[in-house]
Amino acid sequence: MLERARGWLSGRAIVWRCAAISILLGAVSVFGGLQTEDMLFRAAVRTRLHEFPSRINLYDAGDVNYGVAAARFVGNLPWVTSQRFRISFWRPVSSLTHYLDYGVWPHAPGLMHFHSLLYYAALVAVVAWLLRRLLHAHPAWLAGLAALIFTVDDAHGQTVGWLANRHAILGSLCGLAALALHDRWRRDGWRAGALLSPCVLALGFACSEFTAGVLGYFLAYAWLIDPAGEDQSSRLLKRLGSLAGVTLVSAGWLTLFRYLRHGARNSAIYLDPFTDPVGLVQLLPERLAVMSLGQLAGPPADTWHYVERSGQVGLATAGALCALVVGILIWRLKPPPRLTGFFTIGGGFALLGTTTTFPSDRMLLLVGFGAAGLFALLVRCAIARGSRSARSVAGVLLLVHVALAAALYPWRTLTMQRMHNDLLRASDSAFEHVTTHHKRLIVVNAPDYYFCKMIYELRWTQGLPDKRNILCLVGSLYPATIERFQPFSLRVRPHRHFLERPFNQLYRGRNDPLKRGDNLSLGDVLVAVSEVTPNGVPREAIFSFSGTPDNKIFHFVEWKNGKLVPFEVPPVGSSVVVGGK
């Protein structure tokens, strides 16, 4: 049995076998339909076709094209959003693939998902080819095992199943293909690789900034694997000189990225290392640990969003312990040092890149390449040891990262579909009782502000009737007190503060605090901040309406059992607690 498995993993056909497995495991995603931000992309393509190609990039700051104030007014952004908030990315090539989807087969989401599956299959094939080259001095089955671990990694499921995240697949594909071409140049003397590698890397940067995660592998390659490094008389400068093309392309991309004003501004979730290095350093240990947990063992890093603060600390602690266990395994099993260093250093740099945004497994493609190579080396060394304990280690690694991962993969490709279904249910229930007299939908509480924003987005992107401007008072399901202390005003006090839910921090940076007495005008609603935390986070706010809250101008709803149901505004002088039930 073991010999048959080794034979199956050893042949050159493992490249295509893994590609076929990737399509098979992700096939269920073709039934996922359009999900959340996919709807926005489809609408954007329809409105921008006449401007093509001048406005090809679909990942720009669409929310604030007409200003933050206008976006807050209609409900594109929550009322807590910083006036200087901006998040924009430069992904023109990835955007082009969406123009193909929504321009050629706009009513066939199954084809769009198959389109993404083909890109992931190509990524898997490149990974298998690169691993066979890197591990050529070891038994052939070792590279096959590493390729299989990468292929079935369930952390990749959400990325594959969500069309809007295709850029991560394309960026990883181009980045690792550039590394493979670089390796062929350096070890085989194929001079075309010296030119093609930087060109493919540039294509990757045009797909996604995600491509930058591969740069750590280039550095580790030059230091530990480059054949020039085997000559004792060579100098480090000579080895690093082979990265001149890669360095020029990376510097050019970064310069262009900054010149075009892409990146994150005034967000505590997306942190720009150039504009908010202190904020990034403060969150770095926790984010590194949580992302490590998602890659090394589970649960998914996305769990961080849905647990209390104590749970977040627990996830970070578990991630640090998992990294420590892997370190101990490396120390005890002693896998080949150069390859171990390459996979660990390269994966570590890629992991560092994921910390500029919120913890999510969808960021782990390039990290997964290093993890797959490292796990395969540990399995081989454990089997070679022959002891019962060592074989147990190999068995656990194979159970978690092959068997269990493959079983979870199809379910995780539909992660965003499940969220989309929740949004549709909430949207349909929220607008069920809206009449032509209502000018604005007031959502008293929702899972978070992003969820509430998407309720508004789903209405207009689907052309549904009864679209109304929307205002979410509290982006949390924790208990919140709603007090009607004046006929036209509500005093709202959430559980701790208005940014308590992790994803709510997307909309306001730590360097842009609110002050007591700050006023925000939303047209027919005026928001006055009446209390803040020491860090300038709003703890209490007064919402003053242009008419009495219980008249026909406003329609109030609250969250109950997965739906938004009508909310009865309390009489003057009384209060009510929502959420937390």
Secondary structure as the mmCIF struct_conf table of DSSP 4:
data_model
#
loop_
_struct_conf.conf_type_id
_struct_conf.id
_struct_conf.beg_label_comp_id
_struct_conf.beg_label_asym_id
_struct_conf.beg_label_seq_id
_struct_conf.end_label_comp_id
_struct_conf.end_label_asym_id
_struct_conf.end_label_seq_id
HELX_RH_AL_P HELX_RH_AL_P1 LEU A 2 SER A 10
BEND BEND1 GLY A 11 GLY A 11
TURN_TY1_P TURN_TY1_P1 ARG A 12 ALA A 13
HELX_RH_AL_P HELX_RH_AL_P2 ILE A 14 GLY A 26
HELX_RH_3T_P HELX_RH_3T_P1 ALA A 27 PHE A 31
BEND BEND2 GLY A 32 GLY A 32
TURN_TY1_P TURN_TY1_P2 THR A 36 THR A 36
HELX_RH_AL_P HELX_RH_AL_P3 GLU A 37 ARG A 48
HELX_RH_3T_P HELX_RH_3T_P2 LEU A 49 GLU A 51
TURN_TY1_P TURN_TY1_P3 PHE A 52 ARG A 55
TURN_TY1_P TURN_TY1_P4 LEU A 58 TYR A 59
BEND BEND3 ASP A 60 ASP A 60
HELX_RH_3T_P HELX_RH_3T_P3 GLY A 62 VAL A 64
TURN_TY1_P TURN_TY1_P5 ASN A 65 TYR A 66
HELX_RH_AL_P HELX_RH_AL_P4 VAL A 68 VAL A 74
TURN_TY1_P TURN_TY1_P6 GLY A 75 GLY A 75
BEND BEND4 ASN A 76 LEU A 77
TURN_TY1_P TURN_TY1_P7 TRP A 79 VAL A 80
TURN_TY1_P TURN_TY1_P8 GLN A 83 ARG A 84
STRN STRN1 ARG A 86 SER A 88
HELX_RH_AL_P HELX_RH_AL_P5 PRO A 92 VAL A 104
BEND BEND5 TRP A 105 TRP A 105
TURN_TY1_P TURN_TY1_P9 PRO A 106 HIS A 107
HELX_RH_AL_P HELX_RH_AL_P6 PRO A 109 LEU A 134
TURN_TY1_P TURN_TY1_P10 LEU A 135 ALA A 137
BEND BEND6 HIS A 138 HIS A 138
HELX_RH_AL_P HELX_RH_AL_P7 ALA A 140 THR A 151
TURN_TY1_P TURN_TY1_P11 VAL A 152 VAL A 152
HELX_RH_3T_P HELX_RH_3T_P4 ASP A 154 HIS A 156
HELX_RH_AL_P HELX_RH_AL_P8 GLY A 157 GLY A 161
HELX_RH_3T_P HELX_RH_3T_P5 LEU A 163 ASN A 165
HELX_RH_AL_P HELX_RH_AL_P9 ARG A 166 ASP A 188
TURN_TY1_P TURN_TY1_P12 ARG A 191 ARG A 191
HELX_RH_AL_P HELX_RH_AL_P10 ALA A 192 CYS A 207
HELX_RH_3T_P HELX_RH_3T_P6 GLU A 209 VAL A 214
HELX_RH_AL_P HELX_RH_AL_P11 LEU A 215 LEU A 224
TURN_TY1_P TURN_TY1_P13 ILE A 225 ILE A 225
HELX_RH_3T_P HELX_RH_3T_P7 PRO A 227 GLU A 230
BEND BEND7 ASP A 231 ASP A 231
TURN_TY1_P TURN_TY1_P14 GLN A 232 SER A 233
HELX_RH_AL_P HELX_RH_AL_P12 LEU A 236 GLY A 241
TURN_TY1_P TURN_TY1_P15 SER A 242 LEU A 243
HELX_RH_AL_P HELX_RH_AL_P13 ALA A 244 TYR A 259
TURN_TY1_P TURN_TY1_P16 LEU A 260 ARG A 261
STRN STRN2 GLY A 263 ARG A 265
BEND BEND8 ASN A 266 ASN A 266
BEND BEND9 ALA A 268 TYR A 270
TURN_TY1_P TURN_TY1_P17 PRO A 273 THR A 275
HELX_RH_AL_P HELX_RH_AL_P14 PRO A 277 LEU A 296
TURN_TY1_P TURN_TY1_P18 ALA A 297 ALA A 297
BEND BEND10 PRO A 299 PRO A 299
HELX_RH_3T_P HELX_RH_3T_P8 ALA A 301 TYR A 306
BEND BEND11 VAL A 307 VAL A 307
HELX_RH_AL_P HELX_RH_AL_P15 ARG A 309 LEU A 333
HELX_RH_AL_P HELX_RH_AL_P16 PRO A 337 THR A 354
TURN_TY1_P TURN_TY1_P19 THR A 355 THR A 356
BEND BEND12 THR A 357 THR A 357
HELX_RH_3T_P HELX_RH_3T_P9 ASP A 361 MET A 363
HELX_RH_AL_P HELX_RH_AL_P17 LEU A 365 ARG A 385
BEND BEND13 SER A 387 SER A 387
HELX_RH_AL_P HELX_RH_AL_P18 ARG A 388 LEU A 398
HELX_RH_PI_P HELX_RH_PI_P1 LEU A 399 LEU A 404
HELX_RH_AL_P HELX_RH_AL_P19 ALA A 405 THR A 413
TURN_TY1_P TURN_TY1_P20 LEU A 414 LEU A 414
HELX_RH_AL_P HELX_RH_AL_P20 THR A 415 ALA A 430
TURN_TY1_P TURN_TY1_P21 PHE A 431 HIS A 433
TURN_TY1_P TURN_TY1_P22 THR A 436 HIS A 437
STRN STRN3 ARG A 440 ASN A 445
BEND BEND14 PRO A 447 PRO A 447
HELX_RH_AL_P HELX_RH_AL_P21 TYR A 449 THR A 461
TURN_TY1_P TURN_TY1_P23 GLN A 462 GLY A 463
BEND BEND15 PRO A 465 ASP A 466
STRN STRN4 ASN A 469 VAL A 474
BEND BEND16 LEU A 477 TYR A 478
STRN STRN5 ALA A 480 GLN A 486
TURN_TY1_P TURN_TY1_P24 PRO A 487 PHE A 488
STRN STRN6 SER A 489 ARG A 493
BEND BEND17 HIS A 495 ARG A 496
TURN_TY1_P TURN_TY1_P25 PHE A 498 LEU A 499
BEND BEND18 ARG A 501 ARG A 501
HELX_RH_3T_P HELX_RH_3T_P10 PRO A 502 TYR A 507
BEND BEND19 ARG A 508 ARG A 508
TURN_TY1_P TURN_TY1_P26 ARG A 510 ASN A 511
BEND BEND20 ASP A 512 ASP A 512
TURN_TY1_P TURN_TY1_P27 ARG A 516 GLY A 517
STRN STRN7 ASN A 519 SER A 521
BEND BEND21 GLY A 523 ASP A 524
STRN STRN8 VAL A 525 VAL A 532
TURN_TY1_P TURN_TY1_P28 PRO A 534 ASN A 535
BEND BEND22 GLY A 536 GLY A 536
STRN STRN9 PRO A 538 PHE A 545
BEND BEND23 SER A 546 GLY A 547
TURN_TY1_P TURN_TY1_P29 PRO A 549 ASP A 550
BEND BEND24 ASN A 551 ASN A 551
TURN_TY1_P TURN_TY1_P30 LYS A 552 ILE A 553
STRN STRN10 PHE A 554 LYS A 560
TURN_TY1_P TURN_TY1_P31 ASN A 561 GLY A 562
STRN STRN11 LYS A 563 PRO A 566
HELX_LH_PP_P HELX_LH_PP_P1 VAL A 569 PRO A 571
TURN_TY1_P TURN_TY1_P32 VAL A 572 GLY A 573
STRN STRN12 SER A 574 VAL A 578
BEND BEND25 GLY A 579 GLY A 579
#
